Structure formats: C-alpha cells, structure tokens
Amino acid sequence: MQYLREEEVGLLMEFRMIRTGKVSSINYKQYRARVEFDDAPGIISKELNILSTNSNKTKDYVIPSLGEEVVCVFLPHAPSMGFIIGSYYSGKNLPPENGKMKYIFFPDGTKLKYNLETSLLEIDCVGDINISSGKVINIQGKEVNILTESFNVAATESNFDHNINCADVITDKGSHNVHAHKDAEDRPTTPPV
C-alpha cells in the first residue's frame, strides 16, 4: 500500500470528485478514516472526515467498519480534502432484512428494529442493558409483561397503588406463604389468600 502526498492526491482526483472505495483504517478518536479507492487499487487516501448527522450540541457517532464500502466526495477547490458521506449495500452485501422498517444490526448480534407497518419496536441485546435517569423513569402500557429467570428490586421505599398477584414473596426472613402468625388468642393463622 502506498500513501499519496497532498499534491499527488489532488492531481489523481482532478476529474473524480465522487469516488467509491473500502475503508482501510480508522482513526476513532478524530472520527476519520482512510479509504482504498475502487478505481485505483493500492492507493490509500489521506484521512477523510466522516459525515455525521450532528456534531455540535447534539452529537452522533457512527463510524463505518474496516472493509466497508463507502462513497467519498472531494472539494473542487481542495481536491485532497474529502469526506466519507456514507456506505452502501451492493450485490455482495445485501441488507439482512428488508421492508418498511428501520434497524441497526451490530456485529455481536445485538439488534434495534422498528417496523413502520406494525409500529413494533424490538430491542434484542446479547449483553447487559443499563437504563438510568437523574429523575423519574416511567414505563406505561396497557399490559406490561416481564419474563425472567430472576427478578430483583432494590429500593429504599416502595409504593404499590394496585393489587399484585404472585405465587409467593420471599424476603430475607423467608417465604411469605410459609410464615406463621398468631392471632389475638395465640392461635396460628393461615397464609394469605
């Protein structure tokens, strides 16, 4: 692989302001990448800025992967100055799913998907999920279902405005169903119904 000097890049790209290629290296800290161009195999660009939706008060960070096919655009008055404006699907690399939806599929198998026809939002994470707030977190729905092997709640205070139906409540003092109380006449009471 060879890197071009700025004046050589300018001459090479004089009539090619829009080019395609594959990402060859990434500068994650500076949000830049180098590209090997399809029309000049072995020729690697200088670091190109990666176009982002937001970069001021609201910030986005979505970097193409190594080997990803990208489109680059170069400024006419400074042909060595360019930007990676996005990546694209091709015959060799098709979308994993198609239809009226928006999604992000990550290399580890994590998926965020929104179906525009059914209004279904799916989040499927292979690792942990942390949700935190400096204020209130509200979960609201006609029905909320939680399916899990273990359910833990740690709170300094808890308030329930509705009845809770469950098979048993187990605390550090034991099972709610097997504990025994005595009534006013010192007789054992039955478990709650």
C-alpha positions in Angstrom: 0.0 0.0 0.0 1.2 3.5 -0.7 0.1 6.8 0.6 -0.1 9.8 -1.7 1.2 13.3 -0.9 -1.4 16.0 -1.0 -0.4 17.3 -4.4 -0.5 13.8 -5.9 -3.9 13.2 -4.4 -5.1 16.5 -6.0 -3.8 15.5 -9.4 -5.2 12.0 -9.3 -8.6 13.2 -8.3 -8.8 16.2 -10.6 -11.8 14.8 -12.5 -13.1 12.4 -9.9 -14.8 14.4 -7.1 -17.0 11.5 -6.2 -15.3 8.1 -5.5 -16.1 4.8 -4.0 -13.8 2.5 -2.1 -13.3 0.4 1.0 -12.3 1.7 4.5 -8.7 0.6 5.1 -8.1 2.2 8.5 -10.0 4.2 11.1 -9.0 7.0 13.5 -11.7 6.5 16.1 -10.6 9.5 18.2 -10.6 12.0 15.3 -13.7 10.5 13.6 -11.8 9.9 10.4 -10.9 7.1 8.1 -8.6 6.2 5.1 -10.1 4.7 2.0 -8.6 2.4 -0.7 -10.4 3.6 -3.9 -12.1 1.1 -6.2 -10.7 2.9 -9.3 -7.1 2.9 -8.0 -6.4 -0.4 -6.1 -3.5 0.0 -3.7 -3.9 3.8 -3.5 -4.9 4.9 0.0 -6.4 8.3 0.7 -5.2 10.6 3.5 -7.6 10.6 6.5 -11.0 11.7 5.4 -13.6 13.3 7.7 -16.7 11.1 8.2 -20.0 12.9 7.6 -22.3 12.9 10.6 -25.9 14.0 11.2 -25.0 16.1 14.2 -21.6 17.3 15.6 -22.4 20.4 17.7 -24.6 20.3 20.9 -26.3 17.1 19.8 -23.6 14.6 18.7 -23.8 11.4 16.7 -21.0 8.8 16.5 -21.5 6.1 13.7 -18.2 5.0 12.1 -18.1 2.6 9.1 -16.3 -0.7 9.7 -13.0 -1.8 8.2 -13.6 -3.0 4.7 -17.0 -1.3 4.4 -17.8 0.1 1.0 -18.2 3.9 1.2 -18.9 6.9 -1.0 -16.4 9.8 -0.8 -16.8 13.4 -2.0 -13.9 15.8 -2.5 -14.0 19.6 -2.6 -13.3 21.1 -6.1 -11.1 23.9 -4.7 -9.1 21.5 -2.4 -9.2 18.1 -4.1 -7.2 16.4 -1.4 -9.8 17.4 1.2 -12.7 14.9 1.3 -15.4 13.4 3.3 -16.9 9.9 3.6 -20.6 10.6 3.1 -21.9 7.1 3.7 -21.8 3.5 3.0 -24.0 1.5 0.6 -25.3 -2.0 0.0 -24.2 -4.0 -3.1 -24.8 -7.3 -4.7 -22.2 -8.9 -2.4 -23.5 -7.2 0.7 -27.3 -7.1 1.0 -29.4 -5.8 3.9 -30.1 -8.6 6.5 -33.8 -7.8 6.4 -35.9 -5.6 4.1 -39.4 -4.0 4.1 -40.9 -0.9 5.8 -38.5 -0.8 8.8 -35.5 0.9 10.3 -32.9 -1.1 12.1 -29.4 -1.3 13.4 -27.7 -4.7 13.5 -24.4 -4.9 15.4 -21.6 -7.4 14.7 -22.2 -9.1 18.1 -25.8 -10.0 17.2 -27.5 -7.1 19.1 -30.4 -5.6 17.1 -32.6 -2.5 17.3 -35.5 -2.7 14.9 -38.6 -0.6 14.3 -41.4 -1.9 12.0 -43.1 1.0 10.3 -46.1 -1.0 9.3 -46.9 -2.7 12.7 -45.3 0.1 15.0 -43.3 -2.7 16.8 -40.0 -1.6 18.4 -37.7 -4.6 19.1 -34.5 -4.4 21.2 -32.5 -7.6 21.3 -29.2 -7.2 23.2 -26.7 -10.0 23.7 -25.2 -8.2 26.7 -26.5 -6.2 29.7 -28.8 -3.2 29.3 -28.5 -0.2 31.7 -31.2 2.4 31.9 -30.6 5.3 34.3 -32.1 8.7 35.0 -31.4 11.6 37.3 -35.2 11.9 37.6 -38.2 9.5 37.1 -38.3 6.5 34.8 -41.9 5.7 33.6 -43.0 2.5 32.0 -46.6 2.6 30.8 -48.6 0.3 28.7 -52.0 -1.4 28.5 -50.2 -4.5 29.8 -46.6 -5.0 31.0 -45.2 -8.5 30.9 -41.8 -9.5 32.4 -40.5 -12.9 31.7 -37.3 -13.8 33.5 -35.4 -16.4 35.5 -34.8 -14.0 38.3 -36.3 -10.6 39.3 -34.6 -8.3 41.8 -35.7 -5.0 43.2 -33.6 -2.9 45.5 -35.4 0.2 46.8 -35.3 2.4 49.9 -39.1 2.8 49.6 -41.8 1.1 47.5 -45.4 2.0 46.9 -47.9 0.0 45.1 -51.2 1.5 44.0 -52.7 -1.8 42.8 -53.0 -5.4 43.9 -50.1 -7.7 42.9 -50.8 -11.3 42.2 -48.0 -13.7 42.7 -47.4 -17.2 43.9 -45.1 -16.2 46.8 -43.0 -13.4 48.1 -39.6 -14.4 49.6 -37.7 -12.0 51.7 -34.5 -12.4 53.8 -36.9 -13.6 56.6 -38.3 -16.4 54.5 -41.3 -17.3 52.4 -44.5 -15.2 52.7 -46.6 -18.3 52.3 -45.0 -20.5 55.0 -44.6 -17.9 57.7 -46.8 -18.2 60.8 -48.5 -15.5 62.8 -50.6 -15.9 65.9 -53.9 -14.2 66.3 -55.1 -12.4 69.4 -55.9 -15.6 71.1 -52.4 -17.2 70.3 -53.8 -19.5 67.6 -51.7 -19.9 64.3 -53.1 -18.0 61.4 -53.5 -19.3 57.8 -51.4 -17.9 54.8 -53.0 -15.0 52.9 -55.5 -16.0 50.2 
